[in-house]
Amino acid sequence: ETVDGDTGTAYAWLAFGGFEPELPQLRPSEFAPRKMRDWFIASTDTAVRTGMKEAAEVFERACAPSNATRAGEFDIEIFTAVARAWVALAPEKAVPTLAQAITANLGAALYRESVADLLAAQNTPVAQAAAVAALKSLPLKSQEKLSFTLASATFSAETLLAAIESGVVSPRVLQRVGVNNRLKSSKPSNWETRVAKLTKTLAPANEQLEKLVEQRRVAYQPAKTKLAEGAALFTKNCAACHSIDGLGGNVGPQLNGIGSRGLERLCEDILDPNRNVDGAFRTTLLVLKDGEVTSGLFRREEGEVVVLAESTGKEINVAKKDIAERRQSDTSLMPENFGELLSADEFNHLMAYLLAKKAQP
């Protein structure tokens, strides 16, 4: 036992050696970690090149979703190489298993990003659907990386553009030069006209919101949060529109398993809700014949009445005969001022509550 007698505010490194007899627990590895990683990756490549199908079961155990549910449990380079080898040797089992992990939102964001990037290059409906599901739940920088892979082949570039056109993915990914250059090479059908249409009304990125998202992400300290206060904040600010575990409103999407999206994506969704707006939850604008404009989330049509929902959850009835124009906005019904409504501490409590609501394997 060693006790540092310095009671000041500084710290020092304390080192000990020369134990007699030698302690085997302290003997350093004869292999450098970088070299071991290279060997693992080389072995997966060798297995694929030689068609060693008997290795597929080993690779499956190393990268199936139940074995990589938290960040830090795996080396991402080794994991990616192992998953790629599994897909190459046993695609009939590997692709649907990995795709299921993505569509069920299982595993840490880093795990889902790596798997989705691998599936994006697989020309099967199951793999392409999983890549779109990942785009829908990952933070923007991960979306941009995955979009780069999707844009690299004609079949997957079509998947990317179709997902953006349907409102599942934000067109912001098309602002990346690398994505556009890949689309230029892969040439999906009528891509230039489609990209121009999708980005025509796209507002430039809001730098202030981007800074706020990053500040709140960096400032998050789970050890100082209180789940009970987070639950109360959810009830007060979110439950009018969203539900968790069957409790709350149904104006916006239900949030069971929302914690699997990870801290960064949740910060984006709450502080910059217009960054990733699902087409099913975009605001509908009704211009009335008297010049008044009414907006809300489209709920249904009942005979001669159009029913919208406000951000408070209250429904609005508008007579069809009074409507001069009806169009869909690119924005979300969710307000953009949560950065002002919630203090930093309150935001952290809410994040802790939402992050605890993870998808269950």
N, C-alpha and C positions, 0 to 999 in steps of 0.2 A: 504494500500500500504506500502510495506517495501523496504527500500533502504539500501544496504550494503555499509557502508562508507569506507570499506577497499579498497584502490586502488592498492594494491600490486598484485603479480602474483599468490598468493595462493587463495584458496576458502574455504568457511565454510558452514556447514549445518545450516540452520536456522529453528527452530521449534516453533510452536505456538499452544496453547491449552486453555482450560478453557473458551470457548466462552459463554457469557450469553446475551440473551437467546441461548440455544443450536442450532447449525446449523444442520438440518437433512441431508444436503448434505455431511457432514463430518462424519456421523455415519458409523462405519465399518460394514462390512457384518457379520452376525452371523454364516455364513458358511465358512469354510476354502476352498480355491480353490481346494486343493488336494481331499478333501472329496466330493466336488461337482462333480469333474471329475469321481471319483469312482462311485458315484451314477448314473451318466449318463451311464457309461459303464455297470453297473449292470442292468440298466433298459433295455438296448438293449438285453442283455443276457436273461433276463426274458421274453421279447417279443418273442424271438426265441423259447425258451423252451416251452412256452405255445401256440405257433402257432398264435400269435396275428397279423393276416394279416392286420387288419385295421390300424396298426401302420406303414405299409410300406410307405404310402403316406407322413407321417411325416418324416420318414427317408430319403425319396427321396428328399424332400425340403432341408434337411440339407446337402446332399452330392452330389447333381447333379452338374455337372461341372460349370454351370453359377453362382453358389453360392460359389465357392472356386477357383477363378482364380488367386489369389495372395497369396503368402506366408504371414503368419501372420494373415490371416482372419479366421483361424480355429485352434483349438487345435488338433494336429495330432492324439493323442490317442483317443479322442472322435470321431473324424472323421472316423478313421479306424473301430472303434466298430460299428458306425452307418452304414457305408457302408457295413460291413460284415453282419449286421442284415438285411439290405435291400436286399442283394443278397440271403440270406437264405429264406426270406419271399416272395419275388417276383422276382425270378431269370429270368423269361421270359422278364421282363422289365429292371431290374437293370443291368444285364450283358451286353446287347447290348448298353445301354445308357452310362455306364462307359467305355465300350470298344471304343465307338465312340469318347469319350473325349481323349483317349490315341492315337488312330490312327490319329486324327485331331491335335494332339500336343497342346491341350488346357490345360490351368492351369499351375501353378508353378511346378517346378521340384519335389518338395516335395509332391505335390498333385498327380502327375503322378506316382511317385515311390510307394506311398501308394496304389493307385488303382491297379497298375500293379501287385504288390505283392499279392493282394487279388485275382485278375483274374488268376494269374499263377496257383492257386490251383483248378481252375474250369475246369473240363474235357469237354470243348466244343470247337469247332473250332474257334468261335468268340473270346472267352476269351484267348485262346492260341495265336491267331494271334495278339491280342492287347498286350500281354506280350512281344512278339518279337518286335513289333513296339516301345515299351517303351525301350527295350534293345538298340535299334538303336539310340535313341535320348538322353538317360540319361548319366551322367558322369560315369567314371569307378567305383567309389566306390558304386554308386547306381546299376550299372550293376552287380557287385559282390554280392550284397545283394539279388537282384532279381534272380540271377543264383542259389543261395543257395536254394531258395524256389522251383525253377523249377527242380532242381536236386533231390528233395525229393520224387517224385512219378514217376513211370515208364512212364506214358503218357507224363508228362511235361518234364521229363529228355530227352525224345526223341525229344520234341520240341526244347529244348536248343541245343542239339548236331546238329540237322538238321539246325538250324539257324546259328551255327558257321560254319558248313560245306558249307553252301551256301554263306558264306562271309558277312552275314548281321551283325553278332556279332563277336567281336574280340575274338580269342582263349585265350587271356590273363586271362579271368575269370577262365579258367581251371587250372591256376597256384595256385589257392587258395585251401588250404588243405581241408577246410570245404566242398567245392563244390565236390571235388574228393571223399571224404568220403560218401557224400550223393549219388553220382553216384554208388558207390560200394554197397550201400544198395538197391537202386531202380532198379539197373541192367537193363538199357535199352539195346536193341539188340547190341551185339558185342561192348560194350562200351569201354573196355580196348584197343582194337586195334584202335578204332576210336579216342580216346583221345591221344594215342601215336602218331598217324599220324598227328593230328592237332597241337600238341605241339613240334613235332620233329625239326622243323626249327625256332621255336619261339625264338627270341632274348631276352635276359634278359632285364628287365625294365631299361630304361635310367634314372639314378638317377639325372643327371644334368637337363634333360628336366622336370622331375617331380618337382624339386625344382623351376625351372623357372615358370612352370604353377602355382604353389602355390604362388610364389612371386607376379606374375602379378594379380592373383585373389585377394589377400589380399590388394594390392596397388590400386585397382580400386576405384576411387572416382567419382561417377556420377555427383556430383555438380560442378566439375572442367572440365567437358568434353564439347565439342562443336560438335553438330551433323553435322554441315556443313563441318567441317574438317574431321569428320569420313567418310562422304559421298565421299569427295574428295580422301581420302586414299583408300577407297574401289574401286573407279574408277581406280586409279593408280595401285594398287597392286593385285586386285582380279577380276575385271570385264572382263579381257581377257578370263577367264575360267568360271566364275559364273555370274548368272543374278539374279537381284531382281526387282520385279515389271516389268518384261519384258525387262529390260535394262541390257546388258552385254552379255557375251559369253555363249555357251552351251557345253563346254568341260566337266566341272564338274557338279555336281548337282545344280539345281536352288535353291535359298535360300529364297523363299517366306516363311514367318512365322518362320525364323530361330531363332528369338529372344526368342521364347518359350522354346528353349533348356536350357536357363539360362546361367549365367556367367561362372560357373565352366566348363560346357561341351564345351562352345565356346572357352575358354582358351585352353582346351585340343585339340580341333579340329584344331586350328590355330597354336599353338606352338608345338604340337606333332601329326602331321597329320597321322602318321602311327599307332597310337594307336587304332583307330576305322576306318577301311577301308572297305567300302561297296564293295562287290565282283564285282559290275558293274563298279567300278572306280579304279580297281587295274591296275598297270602298266603292259603292255605286252612287253616282251623282244624278239627281233628277232636277232638270231645269223646268220650272213650272211656267205656264202660259202668262202668269202675271209678273214674271221676271225673277221670282224668288227661287233660290237654289236649296235643295234638301239633299243631305247625304247620309249614308249609313251602310251597314252590311245587308245585302239582299237576303231576305229570309224566304219569301214565297209570294205567290200571287193567289189571291182569293177573289174569284169573280172579276169585278171591275176595280179591285183595289190591289196596289202593290205594297207589300209590307217590308219595311226596313228596320234594322236594329241600331240603336245608338251605342256609343262606347260604354254607357252606363247599364246597358242591357235592356233599356226601355224600347218597346216597339213603336214604330210610326206607321200610320196608315195613310197612303196617298192615293187619291182617286185617279185612275188612268186617264180620265177625260181632262184632267188638269195638267197632264204632263206634256210638255212641248219637246223635250229631248231627254234621252236616257243614255248614259255612258258609264263605263267602268274606269276608275282611277287606278294609277299605278301605286297608290299609297295604301297603307294599312289603316284600319279603323282605330288601332291602338294609339294613344297619345304619345308624343315624343318628349314629354317633360318629366319623365320619371327621374332623370338626373337632378331635377330641381325639387321634385316632390319628396324624394327620399334622401336623407342625410347619408353620409358615407357609412356610418354604423348601421343604419336601418337597411341600407342596400346589402351590406354583408350578411345581416340576419336573414334577409329574404333569399340571398344566394345559397346560404347553408341549407335552408328549408327545401329549395328546389333541387339542389344537388343531391339531397338525400333521397329524392324520388327517382331512383334508377330503375331501368328495365330489369326484370328478373329472368335469368336463364331458364 
